[in-house]
Amino acid sequence: MKAGHTRHGEVIQVKNAQNKSSMAGTVKRIWVYLSFHKALLTGVFAMVILSSALGLLGPFLIGRTIDTHLAAGSTEGLGLVLAGLAIVYLFYSVSLWLQNFWMIGIAQETVFSMRTELFTKLQRLPIRFFDKKQYGELMSRVTNDMENVSSTLNSSVIQIFSSVLTLAGTLAVMLWLSPLLTLVTMMIVPIMFLGMKWITSRTGRLYKEQQRNLGDLNGFIEETVSGQKIIKTFSQEEKVIQEFLVKSDHLKQAGYWAQVYTGFIPKLMNMLNNLSFTLVAAAGGVFALKGMISIGTIVIFTEYARQFTRPLNDLSNQFNTLLSAVAGAERVFDILDEGEEGADEKEALRLSGIKGEVQFQDVSFSYEKDGDTVRSLSFRAGQGESVALVGPTGAGKSTIINLITRFYEPDSGTILIDGRDSKTITRESLRRQMGFVLQDSFLFSGTIRDNIRYGRLDASDQEVEEAAAAANAYSFIKRLPDGFDTILSQEGAGISQGQKQLLSIARAILADPAILILDEATSSIDTITELKIQEALGKLMKGRTTFIIAHRLNTIHQADQILVIENGMLLEKGTHKSLLQKQGFYHDLYKNQFKRDTAKAL
């Protein structure tokens, strides 16, 4: 299956960008996925041809039976004819079942491949992409949009092909039987064409808007569910309810009008179907009285007139379903067309171990074109040193970490790891040498053991437990009902923030990184837990190059060097003691924070 996914990805990536947003281009891209199941598709199309032919043969035999037996008053051979009709409709039913059974398999395999490719793509996109997207909106593309494509492939492909064949076959037989009655039947086609053009010109736009609004609403719901504590803390329930009503109303309006216009289709088709039947019956009666055609031919024509409008009706309905699926597929392909995280240089080395020396040489970077977030930054962190990054919010501290990890690449300047340009090191091997303990510890659904083992998947149970002990997490884990096998819900609900941090530290200890990133690792933690975390962090930092982002300056007294960042520039550099002696920006920042902490304590 993996090979197939790669093959799909290679094919899709070479599609012309000009077709990206067009319906024809999107359908063509979906067809590329379907074409990898040629053998089954051939069988499906063979069954569609067979069922269409048998569907045309049945009414023809009935009409001929009326002329040769009933109208003539002869019953000789009638039993044989009826047996033949039974066989025709039996094989007709079997062919319908087979084509549906095979097509469901093709559709599910296709959607499985598309969904897998989409999810794989999400893992390969740069952090920059996720910084600009709502998670709920992305989830909507993986779930709702893909399900839309799935339901359409299950039915529409067969229905469209079958309808086209039925139309062509019915028209050919009708012309052979009576060109004049065929002309009468075809009188409804211009009306049908104009009506369908008027409807589909509106539904296509509305279905796209519906899918877009659905993604927007899903993103909003995900955001509000994740932020329930903040919403309740600030008593903003009514505000988010009103925002939800506005977004939900947008979705309702788009869906309402899409369904209203789509609802015109069966009404229009029923009217035209009845009109066609009336015209054929009236004209056929006149022609029969004049001896121009037989009664059996009129019976055949009335049935074919219905068969002629029925596939048109099916085509029109499936076309609207197809528009909805195309709208969803376009949103999927939009992500598949996103640029992946830049490929490593051809000669990039895969490092199995590093000392951890980090050096910035005149590095500048900006997220947008309107201004630099980091400006001409230069510093050096020696092996095993602890470096604290301090400064006001938005100064560029997190950006520096993003540059070290190569989540973003500098616009200019060089970042050296052990004296080597980081661009000449593969991202994967570089990040494997790094450990992270973040302010918001993220835990996955699963056992505590598996969450710790995420730092190194090949670690034994004993190594996991040793890491937990080193992180001061062992005692609280053993008090849990199932110990290390306790199952955590998403993001670790059920344990405290401090316990989450201890598990994150255990995960980092198990990873045994050369470079350690601590981002406000002790924020919002009670004093007793903070002491445990500080002790665990002390063990973790020993012998490792550590970058500490801290707003609480009392936690970085022991740092080997402190970098004071403001507006993306290095304002001051030194130890805690030397910076206080300078009585510059750091001195003022520290004294102001000390006064605030003292006031709170009083």
C-alpha positions in Angstrom: 0.0 0.0 0.0 2.9 2.4 0.8 4.2 2.1 -2.7 0.7 3.0 -4.0 0.6 6.0 -1.9 3.9 7.2 -3.1 2.8 6.6 -6.7 -0.4 8.6 -6.1 1.6 11.5 -4.6 4.0 11.6 -7.6 1.2 11.7 -10.1 -0.8 14.3 -8.2 2.2 16.6 -7.7 2.7 17.0 -11.5 -0.8 18.3 -12.2 -1.0 21.7 -13.8 -1.6 24.5 -11.3 -4.1 26.1 -13.7 -6.4 23.1 -13.3 -6.2 23.3 -9.5 -9.4 25.2 -9.0 -11.4 24.1 -12.0 -14.1 21.4 -11.8 -12.6 19.6 -14.8 -9.1 19.7 -13.3 -10.4 18.4 -9.9 -12.4 15.5 -11.6 -9.3 14.6 -13.6 -7.2 14.4 -10.4 -9.8 12.2 -8.8 -9.8 10.0 -11.8 -6.0 9.5 -11.4 -6.7 7.8 -8.1 -9.5 5.7 -9.6 -7.3 4.6 -12.5 -5.0 2.6 -10.2 -7.8 0.1 -10.0 -8.2 -0.5 -13.7 -9.0 -4.2 -13.5 -11.9 -3.7 -11.2 -13.0 -0.6 -13.0 -13.1 -2.6 -16.3 -15.3 -5.1 -14.6 -17.6 -2.3 -13.2 -17.9 -0.7 -16.6 -18.6 -4.1 -18.2 -21.4 -4.7 -15.7 -22.8 -1.2 -16.4 -22.8 -1.8 -20.1 -24.5 -5.2 -19.5 -27.2 -3.7 -17.2 -27.8 -0.9 -19.6 -28.3 -3.2 -22.5 -30.5 -5.6 -20.5 -32.5 -2.6 -19.3 -33.2 -1.6 -22.9 -33.9 -5.2 -24.0 -36.7 -5.8 -21.4 -39.2 -3.1 -22.7 -38.3 -4.0 -26.3 -39.3 -7.7 -25.7 -42.5 -6.6 -24.0 -43.5 -4.5 -26.9 -42.7 -7.2 -29.4 -44.6 -9.7 -27.3 -47.7 -7.5 -27.5 -47.5 -7.2 -31.3 -46.7 -10.9 -32.0 -48.9 -12.6 -29.3 -51.4 -10.5 -27.6 -52.5 -8.2 -30.5 -52.5 -11.2 -32.8 -54.5 -13.3 -30.3 -51.8 -16.1 -30.3 -50.3 -17.6 -27.1 -48.0 -20.0 -28.9 -44.4 -19.5 -27.6 -45.6 -17.0 -25.0 -44.2 -19.0 -22.1 -40.8 -19.1 -23.7 -40.9 -15.4 -24.2 -41.9 -14.8 -20.5 -39.1 -17.1 -19.4 -36.6 -15.1 -21.5 -37.9 -11.9 -19.9 -37.4 -13.4 -16.5 -33.8 -14.4 -17.4 -33.2 -10.8 -18.7 -34.3 -9.2 -15.5 -32.4 -11.7 -13.4 -29.2 -11.0 -15.1 -30.1 -7.3 -15.0 -30.3 -7.5 -11.2 -27.1 -9.5 -10.9 -25.2 -7.0 -13.0 -26.5 -4.1 -10.9 -25.4 -5.8 -7.7 -21.9 -6.7 -9.0 -21.2 -3.2 -10.3 -22.3 -1.6 -7.0 -20.3 -4.2 -5.0 -17.1 -3.6 -7.0 -17.5 0.1 -7.1 -17.9 0.4 -3.3 -14.5 -1.4 -3.0 -12.9 0.9 -5.5 -14.3 4.0 -3.8 -13.2 2.9 -0.3 -9.7 2.1 -1.5 -9.5 5.4 -3.4 -10.6 7.4 -0.4 -8.3 5.4 1.9 -5.4 6.4 -0.4 -6.5 10.0 -0.6 -7.0 10.3 3.2 -3.7 8.6 3.9 -1.9 10.9 1.4 -3.6 13.9 3.0 -2.6 12.9 6.5 0.9 12.1 5.4 1.1 15.5 3.7 0.0 17.2 7.0 3.0 15.6 8.7 5.4 17.0 6.1 4.1 20.5 6.0 6.2 23.2 7.7 5.2 24.7 11.0 4.6 28.0 9.1 1.5 26.3 7.5 0.0 25.3 10.9 0.7 28.7 12.4 -1.8 30.2 9.9 -4.5 27.5 10.0 -7.3 26.6 12.5 -6.9 23.0 13.6 -10.7 22.4 13.4 -10.7 23.6 9.8 -7.9 21.2 8.9 -9.8 18.4 10.6 -12.9 19.2 8.5 -10.9 18.6 5.4 -9.6 15.2 6.6 -13.1 14.1 7.8 -16.0 16.0 6.2 -14.5 16.7 2.9 -13.1 13.3 2.4 -16.4 11.7 3.4 -18.1 13.9 0.9 -15.8 12.5 -1.8 -16.4 9.0 -0.5 -20.2 9.1 -0.7 -20.0 10.5 -4.2 -17.6 7.9 -5.5 -19.7 5.1 -4.1 -22.7 6.1 -6.3 -22.1 8.9 -8.7 -19.4 7.3 -10.9 -21.6 4.3 -11.8 -24.8 6.4 -12.0 -23.2 8.9 -14.4 -21.7 6.3 -16.7 -24.9 4.2 -16.6 -27.1 7.2 -17.4 -24.9 8.2 -20.4 -25.1 4.6 -21.8 -28.8 4.4 -21.2 -29.4 7.7 -22.9 -27.3 6.7 -25.9 -28.8 3.2 -26.2 -32.4 4.5 -25.7 -32.0 7.2 -28.3 -30.5 4.7 -30.8 -33.4 2.2 -30.4 -36.0 5.0 -30.5 -34.6 6.3 -33.8 -34.6 2.8 -35.2 -38.2 2.2 -34.2 -39.7 5.6 -35.2 -37.7 8.7 -36.0 -41.0 10.7 -35.9 -41.9 9.7 -32.4 -38.3 10.2 -31.4 -38.5 13.8 -32.6 -41.6 14.2 -30.4 -39.8 12.8 -27.4 -36.8 15.1 -27.9 -38.9 18.2 -27.8 -38.5 18.4 -24.0 -34.6 18.3 -24.2 -34.1 22.1 -24.9 -36.4 22.9 -21.9 -34.5 20.5 -19.7 -31.1 21.8 -20.8 -32.0 25.4 -20.1 -33.6 24.5 -16.7 -30.6 22.5 -15.6 -28.1 25.2 -16.7 -30.0 27.8 -14.6 -30.0 25.5 -11.6 -26.4 24.2 -11.7 -25.0 27.7 -12.3 -26.2 28.5 -8.8 -25.7 25.3 -6.9 -22.0 24.9 -7.8 -21.2 28.2 -6.1 -23.4 27.4 -3.1 -21.9 24.0 -2.5 -18.4 25.5 -2.5 -19.6 28.1 0.0 -21.2 25.4 2.1 -18.0 23.4 2.4 -16.0 26.5 3.2 -18.5 27.6 5.9 -18.5 24.1 7.3 -14.7 24.1 7.7 -14.9 27.6 9.3 -17.6 26.4 11.8 -15.6 23.2 12.6 -12.5 25.4 13.3 -14.5 27.7 15.6 -16.0 24.7 17.5 -12.6 23.1 18.0 -11.2 26.4 19.2 -14.0 27.0 21.7 -14.0 23.5 23.0 -10.2 23.7 23.6 -10.6 27.1 25.3 -13.5 26.3 27.6 -11.6 27.3 30.7 -10.7 30.7 29.3 -14.3 31.2 28.0 -15.8 30.4 31.4 -13.1 32.3 33.3 -14.0 35.5 31.5 -17.7 34.7 31.3 -17.7 34.9 27.5 -20.3 32.1 27.0 -22.9 34.4 25.5 -20.3 36.0 23.2 -19.1 32.6 21.7 -22.7 31.5 21.4 -23.5 34.6 19.3 -20.4 34.0 17.2 -21.5 30.4 16.7 -25.0 31.5 15.7 -23.5 33.8 13.0 -21.2 31.1 11.6 -23.9 28.5 11.8 -26.3 30.8 10.1 -23.9 31.3 7.2 -23.7 27.5 6.8 -27.4 27.2 7.1 -28.1 29.8 4.4 -25.6 28.3 2.0 -27.0 24.8 2.6 -30.6 26.0 2.5 -30.3 27.6 -0.9 -28.1 24.8 -2.3 -30.9 22.3 -1.4 -33.7 24.7 -2.6 -32.1 24.9 -6.0 -31.3 21.2 -6.0 -34.9 20.5 -5.1 -36.0 22.2 -8.3 -34.4 19.3 -10.2 -36.9 16.4 -9.4 -39.8 18.8 -9.8 -38.6 19.9 -13.2 -37.8 16.4 -14.3 -41.2 15.0 -13.1 -43.0 17.7 -15.0 -40.9 17.0 -18.2 -41.3 13.3 -17.7 -45.1 13.6 -17.6 -45.0 16.0 -20.5 -42.9 13.6 -22.6 -45.3 10.7 -21.7 -48.3 12.8 -22.7 -46.7 13.8 -26.0 -45.7 10.2 -26.9 -49.1 8.8 -26.0 -51.0 11.5 -27.9 -48.7 11.4 -31.0 -48.5 7.6 -30.8 -52.2 7.2 -30.7 -52.7 9.4 -33.8 -49.9 7.5 -35.6 -51.4 4.1 -34.7 -54.9 5.1 -35.9 -53.3 6.0 -39.2 -51.5 2.7 -39.3 -48.1 4.2 -39.1 -46.9 2.3 -36.1 -48.1 -0.7 -34.0 -49.5 -0.8 -30.5 -46.4 -2.6 -29.3 -44.2 0.2 -30.6 -46.2 2.7 -28.7 -45.8 0.6 -25.5 -42.0 0.5 -26.2 -41.9 4.2 -26.8 -43.8 5.2 -23.7 -41.4 3.0 -21.6 -38.3 4.4 -23.4 -39.6 7.9 -23.0 -39.6 7.3 -19.3 -36.1 5.7 -19.6 -34.9 8.7 -21.5 -35.9 11.2 -18.9 -34.9 9.0 -16.0 -31.2 9.0 -16.8 -31.4 12.8 -17.4 -32.9 13.1 -14.0 -30.2 10.9 -12.5 -27.5 12.9 -14.3 -28.9 16.2 -13.0 -29.1 14.9 -9.5 -25.6 13.3 -9.6 -24.2 16.5 -11.1 -25.2 18.4 -8.0 -23.8 15.7 -5.8 -20.6 15.8 -7.9 -20.4 19.6 -7.4 -20.5 19.1 -3.7 -17.8 16.4 -3.9 -15.7 18.5 -6.1 -15.9 21.4 -3.7 -14.7 19.0 -0.9 -12.0 17.5 -3.2 -10.7 21.0 -4.1 -10.2 21.8 -0.4 -8.3 18.5 0.0 -6.1 19.2 -3.1 -5.4 22.7 -1.8 -3.5 21.1 1.1 -1.9 18.4 -1.2 -0.6 21.3 -3.3 1.0 23.1 -0.4 4.7 23.3 -0.4 6.3 20.8 2.0 9.0 21.6 4.5 12.0 22.3 2.3 14.0 19.3 1.4 17.4 18.7 3.0 20.4 19.7 0.8 21.7 16.8 -1.3 24.9 16.6 0.7 23.3 17.1 4.1 24.7 14.8 6.7 22.8 12.6 9.1 24.4 13.0 12.5 24.1 10.3 15.1 25.4 12.5 17.9 26.5 16.1 18.5 28.3 18.0 21.2 25.6 20.7 21.3 27.5 23.9 20.5 25.2 26.4 18.9 26.3 29.7 17.2 24.3 32.4 15.5 26.3 34.5 13.0 24.5 37.7 11.9 21.1 36.0 11.6 18.0 37.8 10.5 14.5 36.5 10.0 11.0 37.7 9.4 7.7 35.9 9.4 6.2 38.5 7.0 7.9 40.9 4.5 7.0 44.0 6.5 9.7 43.8 9.1 12.3 41.6 10.8 11.5 39.5 13.8 15.2 38.8 14.4 17.8 41.3 13.3 21.5 40.6 12.8 21.7 38.3 15.9 25.0 36.8 16.9 25.9 34.7 19.9 27.5 31.5 20.9 26.3 28.7 23.3 29.1 26.4 24.2 28.8 22.7 24.8 26.8 22.0 28.0 26.1 25.7 28.7 22.8 27.0 29.8 21.5 30.1 27.9 18.5 32.0 29.1 16.5 34.1 26.6 14.7 37.0 28.3 12.8 40.0 27.0 9.3 41.4 26.6 6.5 39.4 24.8 7.1 39.4 21.0 10.8 40.2 21.4 11.7 37.2 19.3 12.7 34.6 21.9 10.5 31.8 20.5 11.6 32.7 17.0 15.2 32.0 18.0 14.2 28.5 19.2 12.2 28.0 15.9 15.4 28.8 14.0 17.6 26.5 16.0 15.2 23.6 15.4 14.9 24.6 11.7 11.1 25.0 11.9 12.0 28.1 10.1 15.0 29.0 8.0 16.9 32.3 8.5 16.6 35.0 5.8 20.2 35.8 6.1 23.2 34.8 8.3 24.3 31.3 9.4 23.4 29.0 12.3 26.2 26.7 13.3 25.8 23.4 15.2 29.1 22.1 16.3 30.7 24.4 13.8 28.7 23.1 10.9 26.0 25.1 9.1 22.7 23.7 10.3 21.5 23.6 6.7 24.0 20.9 6.0 22.5 18.7 8.7 19.3 16.7 8.0 16.3 18.1 9.9 15.4 14.7 11.3 18.8 13.9 12.7 19.1 17.4 14.1 15.8 17.3 15.9 16.5 13.9 17.2 19.4 15.6 19.2 16.9 18.0 20.8 14.5 17.7 23.7 11.6 20.0 24.6 9.9 20.8 27.8 7.2 23.4 26.9 4.9 25.6 28.9 1.9 23.7 27.7 2.9 20.0 28.0 1.1 18.0 25.3 0.3 14.4 26.1 -1.3 12.0 23.7 -4.2 9.7 24.3 -2.8 6.4 25.6 -0.9 5.1 28.6 1.6 7.0 30.7 4.2 4.5 29.6 3.6 5.2 26.0 3.7 9.0 26.5 7.1 8.8 28.1 8.3 6.3 25.5 7.4 8.9 22.8 10.9 10.4 23.6 12.5 7.2 22.3 10.3 4.5 20.8 12.7 1.6 21.2 13.2 2.2 25.0 12.5 -0.7 27.3 9.9 -0.6 30.1 12.8 -0.4 32.6 14.3 2.6 30.8 10.9 4.3 30.8 10.6 3.8 34.6 14.1 5.0 35.2 13.4 8.2 33.2 10.3 8.7 35.3 12.3 8.3 38.5 14.9 10.8 37.3 12.1 13.2 36.6 10.6 12.9 40.1 7.4 11.4 38.4 7.7 7.8 39.6 6.0 8.3 43.0 2.8 9.9 41.6 2.6 7.5 38.7 2.7 4.5 41.1 -0.1 6.0 43.1 -2.4 6.0 40.0 -4.8 3.1 39.7 -2.9 1.3 36.9 0.5 2.9 37.4 2.5 3.3 34.2 -0.4 1.6 32.3 -2.9 4.3 33.4 -4.6 5.5 30.3 -4.7 9.3 29.8 -7.3 11.0 27.7 -6.4 13.6 25.1 -3.9 16.2 26.4 -3.6 14.4 29.7 -6.9 15.3 31.3 -7.2 13.8 34.8 -3.7 14.8 36.1 -2.4 18.1 37.2 -0.4 20.6 35.1 2.7 19.9 37.3 2.3 16.2 36.8 2.1 16.8 33.0 5.3 18.7 33.2 7.0 15.9 35.1 6.0 13.4 32.4 7.3 15.8 29.7 10.6 16.0 31.6 10.7 12.2 31.8 10.1 12.0 28.0 13.0 14.4 27.4 15.3 12.5 29.8 14.5 9.3 27.9 15.3 11.0 24.6 18.8 11.9 26.0 19.2 15.0 23.8 22.3 17.0 23.3 20.4 20.3 23.1 17.5 21.0 25.5 14.8 23.6 25.0 12.9 24.8 28.1 10.0 27.1 27.3 8.5 28.5 30.6 8.7 25.0 32.0 7.8 26.0 35.5 5.1 28.6 34.8 1.7 28.3 36.6 3.0 25.6 38.9 2.6 25.5 42.7 5.7 26.0 44.8 6.1 22.4 46.0 5.7 21.0 42.5 8.0 23.7 41.1 10.8 22.4 43.5 10.3 18.9 42.1 10.4 20.2 38.5 13.5 22.3 39.2 15.3 19.3 40.7 14.3 17.2 37.7 15.3 19.9 35.3 18.7 20.2 37.0 19.3 16.5 36.3 18.1 16.9 32.8 20.3 19.9 32.0 23.5 18.4 33.3 26.0 18.1 30.4 23.5 19.4 27.9 23.3 22.7 26.0 20.1 24.3 27.3 18.1 27.2 26.0 15.7 28.6 28.6 12.8 30.9 27.7 11.8 32.5 31.0 9.7 35.4 32.1 10.2 34.7 35.7 13.8 35.9 36.1 14.3 34.3 39.5 14.5 30.9 37.7 17.6 31.8 35.6 20.1 33.0 38.2 22.4 30.1 37.5 22.4 30.4 33.7 25.9 30.5 32.2 24.7 33.4 30.0 21.6 35.5 29.6 20.6 37.0 26.3 18.4 40.0 26.6 16.3 40.3 23.4 14.2 43.3 22.4 12.6 43.9 19.0 14.5 41.0 17.6 17.9 42.4 18.6 20.5 41.3 21.2 20.4 44.2 23.7 22.5 42.8 26.4 24.5 39.6 27.2 26.1 38.2 30.3 25.5 36.4 33.6 22.8 37.4 36.0 25.4 39.1 38.2 27.2 41.0 35.5 23.9 42.2 33.9 22.7 43.6 37.3 26.0 45.4 37.6 25.5 47.1 34.2 22.3 48.5 35.5 20.8 48.4 32.0 17.6 46.9 30.6 17.9 43.6 32.4 18.6 45.4 35.7 15.4 47.4 35.3 13.4 44.4 34.2 14.6 42.3 37.2 14.0 45.1 39.8 10.5 45.7 38.5 9.6 42.0 38.6 11.1 41.7 42.1 9.0 44.6 43.3 5.8 43.0 41.8 6.6 39.6 43.4 7.3 41.3 46.7 4.0 43.2 46.5 2.1 40.0 45.8 3.7 38.2 48.7 2.7 41.0 51.0 
